[in-house]
């Protein structure tokens, strides 16, 4: 016997069970895909305005574009005005 009271031949089975429990908990909690981006998901578009929209908003705010140009370019981007 070792210091934990387990027989040496049972240790691999115990390790396997512990790993199985950890995997099951992560899978049920959604942790298995945490930090990864799944392009097959229904909502794979990034949240918030796109980088192009941000540039367009900044140019409009600076007065580089008038309202008509701003709306035309939003249409090209496929977005709606705020």
N, C-alpha and C positions, 0 to 999 in steps of 0.2 A: 504494500500500500504506500501511496505517496502522502505528502503532508496535508492534502485536502480530503483524504479519506476515500478517494476514488481509485478504483483499480486501473492500472495503466491501459488495459485493453478497452476500457469504456471511454477513455478520453476522446478519441476520434469521433465517436458517436455523439458525445456531449457537445463537442465543437460544432459538429454538423447541425445539431438541433438548434444551438444558439444562433448560428449563421442563418438558418432557415427562418427563425423567429424575427431576426433583424430584417431580413429581406421582405418578409410578409408585412411587417409594420411599415416599412418605407414604401412598399407598393400600395398599400391601402391608404397611406397618408399623402400620396402623390409625390413623395420625395425622390422616387427613382428618376423622374424627369426634371427635377429642379435644376434650374440653370441652363437647361438645354432648350432650344427653340425647335418646336415641331411644326414644320411647314404644312403638314397635312391637316392641321386643326382648322376649324371653320373660321375662327377669328385670328388670322395670322397677320393682319395689318397692324402696324405700330399705332399706339394710341397717341393722340395729340396731333398737332399740325405737322405736316411734312416739312423737310428742310426747305424745299422750294416755296412752300406757303409762307414760311417764316421770313424768307428773303423778300417775298412779294409784300408782305405786311410791313416790313421795315422800310422798303422803298416808298410805299404809299404814305407811311407816317412821316417820312422825310420830305414829302412833296415831290418826289421824282416822278410819280405817276398820278394822273388825275383819276377821278372816280370811274370814268368810262374805261380807261386802260386797265385799271385794277380789276373791274368786273370781267372784262374780256379775258384777261390772263387767268383769272380764277376758273372761268369756263374751260379754258384749255387744260388746266390742271384737274378738272373734274370735281372741284370743290365749290361750296356755297359761301357767300359772304356772311360775315358774322352779324 
